[in-house]
Amino acid sequence: MKDTDYMKMALELAAAAMGRTSPNPMVGAVVVRDGEVVGRGFHARAGAPHAEVEALRDAGERARGSTLYVTLEPCCHYGRTGPCTEAVIDAGVKRVVAAMADPNPLVAGRGLARLRDAGLEVDCGVLEEEAGRLNEVFIKYITTGLPFVVMKAAMSLDGKIATRAGDSKWITGPEAREHGHRLRDRYDAVMVGVNTVLADDPSLTTRLPGGGRDPVRLVLDSMARTPPGSRVINRDSAAPAIIVVTERAPRERVSRLIEAGAQVLSVPAEAEGSRVDMGALMRALAGREITSVLVEGGGQVHASALASGVVDKVAWFIAPKLIGGREAPGPVEGRGAERLSEAVCLERVSSSRMGNDIFIEGYISKQRG
């Protein structure tokens, strides 16, 4: 087998902890000796042993003289756990193959240098692109100090997210809706606007056949209009509900929300207008170690998120239905672009079928038009 084959195994191991390691990266490791896999491991959650340590424990004495394949450069500093470089050296590993260098400024090549200094053979860059995609959330968070933001929408073929009467259940089929819940399970937080809460009273929990992890529930509500009895606050869930308000929110409303069990986060309003400043919000969320946000808002929330430049990726479901109606809402409202040269463009676009629906993913391009 080739280095790429073993690295694919390590990437699959890493992905087993999808949505569970924040604010840490997902990492998988495989120990190979004389062409045989003798150890496997992955980082299960923040504070748990790192992938290299788990794989070396699994290998035991067979790790001596082996090759370690790991999806991210081994750390060389003390954090919640000790440095993995020392564990690798002490285990007697002969060669280390890393998919990519760690973008964390505390590591950033120092881990690989420490291994080389100890006499190990080191290679880096095997399936680097795949490893980067797997940890796109961590890379954004650790290099910018901001969460990775995904904007999700489900619309009809003619671009409507509800009928003119507000009926939106359900535009997409069961397969697409299940994938939507997988996205909630994957990201740290899900965010909607207060109008969605007032219209639909969603719980914003994760509902998958095998269970799932509820994300932090965020409601953009500059004036604290969320009813204290809303399901997003009172639904039985270990995940907190955070109502995001501005300084203009009436204190008595804020107090009622806190009494009902919600957390209230106050951030500045936009320079022009009364809406929550998205940039300020993202900085505040990052300060709480929320590394990723799934935006499931209506057209106004999506427009605000795009205009503020916080969106990194789009997850779009398109159902083969025609709703029609000038008053039927679309997924992105606001002022919109006056010219096509001002339109938001996507790159690295992929598509797939989910039942009768089409799912499109793409990354926000810096290019316009």
C-alpha positions, 0 to 999 in steps of 0.5 A: 500500500502507498502513503496515500492509502494509509492517509485515507485510513487516517482521514476516515478515522478523523471524520468519525469525530465530526462535530465533536472536537470543537474548538480542536481539529479532527485528527486521525492517526494510523501506525504501520509496521512492516506493511501492517496496520498495528495501531489506529486512533482519532481525537474524539473530543476536546480534552481527550487524548490526541489521535497520535497518542490513541494510535500509539497506545493501540500499537503498543510495543509494535510502534517501535520502528514504525511509520505514523500517518497523521492527518495534522502535524503533531502538536509540540506544546502543552494545552489541554493535553501534553505535546504529541511530539514527545509521545511519538519520539518516546514510542520509537517511531521511525517515520512520520507522514503528516497530511498538513502542517498545523495552522495553529501559531503555537505549532506551525511547523515546530512539531515537524521540526522537533521530530526531525531534530530527534532523528525521525524521518518526516514527510508532509503534504500527503492528501493535504487538500483533503485534510484541509477540507476536513478541518476547514472550520478549525483552519478558519477559526485558528487563523482568523479568530472567527467562526466558519459560517455556513448559510443553508436554505431550502427553496423551490425550483422557482426560488421560494422558501415559502408560499405567499401565506407563509407555508413552508412545511415541507419544501424538500423531501425527507432525505434532504431534511435529514441531511439538514439535521446532519448539518446541525449535528456537525456545526457548533451553533445554528442561527435564525432570525426572530421572525422565524421564531415568531412564524414557526416556533422552531426548536432548532434541535437535531433530530436524526435516527441515531440521535445527534448533538444539539447545536447552540441555538442562536436567535437574532433579535435586536429588540428582544421580541422572542416570546419567553415560551418559545420552543427554542428556549423551553425545548428540553435540550442540553444546548443553550439558547442564546438570544442576540440583542442590541443595546436598544432592547427593552430591559424588561423583555431581556429580563423575561427571557433570562428568567425563562432560561435563555442566555442573552448576548448584547452586541452593537447594532449595524452602523446604519440601521437597527439590526445586529452587527454580524461582524461584532456577533461573530467576534463575540461567538468566537470568544465563547469558543463557538467555531462554526455557525449554520445560518438557517435564517430567512431572506433578511438574515441571509441578506445581512450575513452576505452583506457583512461578509461573514459567510464562508460556505453555502448549503442549498437545497432545491426542490422540484416544485413551483410555488410562484407568487410575487409575495412569496419570500425568497432565500435572500432578500435585502436590497440585492445587487443592482448589477450582475457584476455585483452578485455573490459568486461561488467557487468549488461548487459540488452537487448531489441528489437527495431523493427528488431534491438537489443539494448544492455546496459552494464556497463564497468567492472573493470575485464578484459577478 
